[in-house]
């Protein structure tokens, strides 16, 4: 169904974005490193997607930061935020 398909697209976008952010933030990211990586990662997506990315990152920044600091996999973080089915 279209809802599942939409969720699949969001899941793959979220996972892709977080993989990039994880790389940008480094192996042992603090809050500042994650925040900088989020901004940089969103800018790389272009203007339209970057805006959407920025809104999502603002909303979920704490969860993303915590997940990256715990060493969680990008897909697990996206699942926790409701973008992917776990």
Secondary structure, DSSP 8 states (H G I E B T S, - for coil): -HHHHHHHHHHHHHHHHHHHHHHHH-TT--HHHHHHHHHHHHHTT-HHHHHHHHHHHHHHHHHHHHHHHTT--HHHHHHHTTSS--
